[in-house]
């Protein structure tokens, strides 16, 4: 069975991806730990995925591309400390990725 998403033209998929990344750059209040706890992915995952898709930059360059700034700057300016509750939600969410995902 073919996933209809595979029929989406690359230009439309790329435009949607760029919009998602720009939205996440704007919504700095949505912390990576919260994204991980809710959805099982975050900005850093997007950076890994573009590398998996063939982006030639290293991990730091991919993260800077997604975050809109170097990772150290992001952490210094925008990242808040994670609570134990956030960490627990993230760990439970990531376990679901491994069990339920067919990605």
Residue pairs with C-beta under 8 A, 6 or more apart in sequence:
20 46
21 46
21 66
24 30
24 43
24 46
24 66
25 67
25 68
28 78
31 79
31 80
31 82
31 86
32 42
32 43
32 44
32 79
33 42
33 82
33 86
33 87
33 90
34 86
35 41
35 42
35 43
36 42
36 45
36 89
36 90
36 93
36 94
37 86
37 89
37 90
37 92
37 93
38 89
38 93
39 93
40 93
40 94
40 96
40 97
40 101
41 97
43 63
43 66
43 67
44 63
44 66
46 66
47 59
47 62
47 63
47 65
47 66
47 67
48 59
48 62
50 62
50 65
50 66
51 57
51 59
51 62
55 62
55 65
57 65
60 70
60 71
63 70
63 71
63 74
64 70
64 71
67 74
69 77
82 90
97 103
